[in-house]
């Protein structure tokens, strides 16, 4: 797999993917732009329900989330999930970005070249077969800005799309390094629900839960 291309090639349309995510993960469709903006606006309204005295904070949160979503689109992202799970009143922060990379899947060696100090394995998911899985640590700009002493834990799955020179990439991330292994178990469980569905001519969404 070489440098990722995000422009969709000509030919038959790719099959639709399906994922089952935890109930408290909020789904943000990234395309088209008006759908992305409407979803972000709905999330901000939900998070600030009953909070009428924080207009600056609300506007800043909306701008930050829109910026994150737009950056994800530039990377080939089609769906972004944000976790609002809690355990004992503590937020279990996590995200999942689903991207389409228009490159042929060349197996473990190609993904290993991207790994750096990460751990790469070839695995098999129940409904889609052979995939490459990469786990790595990353100190993000956001964590440095917040002064966090922890690195983000990132798990990426590279999944060949049937009949196409295309890869579906699932990028899970959490800043909760002390419980990273437990969060990775959750990420692996979500990835294990991935399946391909025949594309319905009436369906316009990229993904169905």
For each residue, the residues with C-beta under 8 A, 3 or more apart:
1: 4 101 103 104 105 106 110 111 114 158 167
2: 103 110
3: 103
4: 1 75 76 101 102 103
5: 101 102 103
6: 74 75 76 99 100 101 102
7: 102
8: 100 102
9: 102 164 165 166
10:
11: 164
12: 163 164
13: 199
14: 100 161 164 166 199
15: 161 162 196 197 198 199
16: 196 197 198 199 200 203 205 206 207 208
17: 98 168 194 195 196 197 206 207
18: 193 194 195 196 197 207 208 209
19: 98 190 193 194 207 209
20: 190 193 209
21: 25 27 81 96 190 209
22: 25 83 85 186 190
23:
24: 83 84 85 86
25: 21 22 81 82 83 84 85 94 96
26: 43 81 82 83 84
27: 21 39 79 80 81 209
28: 36 39 40 43 69 79 80 81 82
29: 35 36 39 78 79 205 206 207
30: 36 69 72 73 77 78 79 80
31: 35 36 73 78 206
32: 35 36
33: 36 37
34: 37 38
35: 29 31 32 38 39
36: 28 29 30 31 32 33 39 40 66 69 70 73
37: 33 34 40 41 66
38: 34 35 41 42
39: 27 28 29 35 36 42 43
40: 28 36 37 43 44 62 65 66 69
41: 37 38 44 45 62
42: 38 39 45 46
43: 26 28 39 40 46 47 65 82
44: 40 41 47 48 58 61 62 65
45: 41 42 48 49
46: 42 43 49
47: 43 44 61
48: 44 45 51 54 58 61
49: 45 46
50:
51: 48 54 58
52:
53:
54: 48 51 57 58
55: 58 59
56: 59 60
57: 54 60 61
58: 44 48 51 54 55 61 62
59: 55 56 62 63
60: 56 57 63 64
61: 44 47 48 57 58 64 65
62: 40 41 44 58 59 65 66
63: 59 60 66 67
64: 60 61 67 68
65: 40 43 44 61 62 68 69
66: 36 37 40 62 63 69 70
67: 63 64 70 71
68: 64 65 71 72 80
69: 28 30 36 40 65 66 72 73 77 80
70: 36 66 67 73 74
71: 67 68 74 75
72: 30 68 69 75 77 80 97 99
73: 30 31 36 69 70 76 77
74: 6 70 71 77
75: 4 6 71 72 97 99
76: 4 6 73 99 100 101 102 169
77: 30 69 72 73 74 80 97 98 99
78: 29 30 31 98 99 100 206 207
79: 27 28 29 30 97 98 206 207
80: 27 28 30 68 69 72 77 95 96 97 98
81: 21 25 26 27 28 95 96 97 98
82: 25 26 28 43 94 95
83: 22 24 25 26 91 92 93 94 95 174
84: 24 25 26 91
85: 22 24 25 91 92 94
86: 24 89 90 91 92
87: 90 92
88:
89: 86
90: 86 87
91: 83 84 85 86
92: 83 85 86 87 174 176 179 183
93: 83 174 175 176
94: 25 82 83 85 172 173 174 176 183 186 187
95: 80 81 82 83 172 173 174
96: 21 25 80 81 170 171 172 173 187 190
97: 72 75 77 79 80 81 169 170 171 173
98: 17 19 77 78 79 80 81 168 169 170 171 206 207
99: 6 72 75 76 77 78 168 169 171
100: 6 8 14 76 78 161 166 167 168 169
101: 1 4 5 6 76 166 167 168 169
102: 4 5 6 7 8 9 76 165 166
103: 1 2 3 4 5 165 166 167
104: 1 165 167
105: 1 110 132 158 159 160 167
106: 1 109 110
107: 110 111 122 132
108: 111 112 120 121 122 132
109: 106 112 113
110: 1 2 105 106 107 113 114
111: 1 107 108 114 115 120 132 134 158
112: 108 109 115 120
113: 109 110
114: 1 110 111 134
115: 111 112 118 119 120 134 136
116: 136
117: 136 137
118: 115 134 135 136 137 154
119: 115 134 135 136
120: 108 111 112 115 132 133 134
121: 108 132 133
122: 107 108 130 131 132 133
123: 130 131 132 133
124: 129 130 131
125: 128 129 131 157 159 191 192 194
126: 192
127: 193 194 195 196
128: 125 131 159 194 195 196
129: 124 125 160
130: 122 123 124 160
131: 122 123 124 125 128 157 158 159 160
132: 105 107 108 111 120 121 122 123 157 158
133: 120 121 122 123 155 156 157 158 191
134: 111 114 115 118 119 120 154 155 156 157 158
135: 118 119 153 154 155 156 184
136: 115 116 117 118 119 153 154 156
137: 117 118 151 152 153 154 177
138: 151 152 154 173
139: 143 144 151 152
140: 143 144 152 175
141: 144 145
142: 145 146 175
143: 139 140 146 148 150 151 152 175
144: 139 140 141 147 148
145: 141 142
146: 142 143
147: 144
148: 143 144 175
149:
150: 143 175 176 177 178
151: 137 138 139 143 177
152: 137 138 139 140 143 173 174 175 177
153: 135 136 137 173 174 175 176 177 180 183 184
154: 118 134 135 136 137 138 171 172 173
155: 133 134 135 171 172 173 184 187 188 191
156: 133 134 135 136 169 170 171 172
157: 125 131 132 133 134 169 170 191 194
158: 1 105 111 131 132 133 134 167 168 169
159: 105 125 128 131 167 168 169 170 194
160: 105 129 130 131 166 167 168
161: 14 15 100 164 166 167 168
162: 15 196
163: 12
164: 9 11 12 14 161
165: 9 102 103 104
166: 9 14 100 101 102 103 160 161
167: 1 100 101 103 104 105 158 159 160 161
168: 17 98 99 100 101 158 159 160 161 194
169: 76 97 98 99 100 101 156 157 158 159
170: 96 97 98 156 157 159 191 194
171: 96 97 98 99 154 155 156
172: 94 95 96 154 155 156 184 187 190 191
173: 94 95 96 97 138 152 153 154 155
174: 83 92 93 94 95 152 153 180 183 187
175: 93 140 142 143 148 150 152 153
176: 92 93 94 150 153 179 180 183
177: 137 150 151 152 153 180
178: 150
179: 92 176 182 183
180: 153 174 176 177 183 184
181: 184 185
182: 179 185 186
183: 92 94 153 174 176 179 180 186 187
184: 135 153 155 172 180 181 187 188
185: 181 182 188 189
186: 22 94 182 183 189 190
187: 94 96 155 172 174 183 184 190 191
188: 155 184 185 191 192
189: 185 186 192 193
190: 19 20 21 22 96 172 186 187 193
191: 125 133 155 157 170 172 187 188 194
192: 125 126 188 189
193: 18 19 20 127 189 190
194: 17 18 19 125 127 128 157 159 168 170 191
195: 17 18 127 128
196: 15 16 17 18 127 128 162
197: 15 16 17 18 208
198: 15 16
199: 13 14 15 16 203
200: 16 203
201:
202:
203: 16 199 200 208
204:
205: 16 29 208
206: 16 17 29 31 78 79 98
207: 16 17 18 19 29 78 79 98
208: 16 18 197 203 205
209: 18 19 20 21 27
